[in-house]
Amino acid sequence: MSLDRAVEMARDFHAYNKPLWPFVEADMRETLGALPFLKVSERGFIAATICNLPISKRWVIASEFLWWGDPYLIRDFRAWAKARGANEIRYSCPAGSRVEGFYQTIARPSEAVYSEFV
C-alpha cells in the first residue's frame, strides 16, 4: 500500500473525528512520508515515531501519531517499537472514544492532555 492511500485515509480520519485543526493534504503527505513508521493495509494505516525522552535520554518512547481503520496494525507498531528498544509506547485517541477501552487492555493511563484552543 502506498503513501497516497495513507493520505486518503488520513482525510477520512479527519472527517470522522472532526478535530479543530485543518486538514492540509501537502502537510499530511510530508509528515507521513517522513515518519519512521508507516504501515498501510487495505483497511487502514498507522503512523508513528520514536525518540529519546529529552530529560532522560536513556528512556526511549515510541508514539503512535495516527491510527485509523485496521485494528490489527497496532500489533505491527508494538513489535516495531519493542524491536527498537522502546521503554514506553504511547497511544492517543479522542477523549471518550471507544478506542480508550481497547488501550486499557494493553496499557495504562499515564498523563492526560488538555488542550486550550485560542
N, C-alpha and C positions, 0 to 999 in steps of 0.2 A: 504494500500500500504506500501511498505517496504523501509528501508534504501537502500537495494540493488537496487531497482528501481530508487531511487533518484540519486544514484551514476551513474547509466547508463544514466540518463537524464542529469546529470552534464557533462558527457563526450560529449553528444550531444550539450549542451550549448557551451562547449569549442570548439568543431569542427566548430560550426556555427559562433561564434563571433571571433575566432582566436586571443585571447589575447596572449601577448608575454610570459606570464608565462606558464610553462609546466603543463600538466595535470598529476597529480600523484594520482592514484586511492586510495592508502592507506591513503594519507593525506586528500583527499576529504572525504573518509568514516569516518575518525576520526573526522574531523571538523563538518560535517553534523550531525553525531551522538551526538556530544557534544553541539550543539546549542540548546537554549531553545525553539525554534520554528521551526518545520519542518512539513510541510503539503504536502502530496503526493496524487495526483489523477491519473486517467488513462492517462490524457493528459499533466501533468506537475508537478512541485513542486515549493515550495517557502520555503526558509530558512532565519531565522532572529535571531537577538539578541536584547537585551535591557540592558541599563546601565544608571547610573547617569553620567552627564557631570562632568568630574573631576574638572573643575574650578568653577562649580556652582552646587553642589551636589543635590539640590532640583529639578533640571531640569532633567527629565527622557527622554532619547532618545531611540526609537526603530529603528533599522536599518535593512532594507532588505539586505540580504547578496547575495543571488542568487534567481532569479525568472525565471522560464522557462516554456513555453508552454501553461499553463492554465491561461487565463486572469482572471478567477473568483476567483482564490486563493488569490488575493490581498484583497478581502473582509475579508477573514478569518484572514489574517495578521493584517489588520487595526483594526478589532474587538479585537483581542488578545492584540495588543499594547494599545488600549484605556482602556481595562479592567485591565491592569497592571499599569495604571496611566501615560502613556506616555504623555509628553508635546509636543513632536516633533516626527514625523515619517519621516524617511529618506529613500529615494529610490535612486537606481543607475541604470545606463544603459550606454552602449557605446555611446560616443558623436555622435550626429547626427542620432541616431536610431529612428525608428517610435515610440518607447515607450516614448520618450520625449514628444510627442504630448499628449499621454494619461496622463502622470504625470501632465501636465499643467492643466488638468481638475480637479485634486484633490489636487494639491499642488502648491507651487510657488518656483521659483529658490531661493536658499539661498546662497550657495557657489559653485564656480566652482572648480573642482580638475584638476590640470595639473600634468602630470607625466613626469619626466625626466628618460629615460631609459639609464642606463650606463653599 
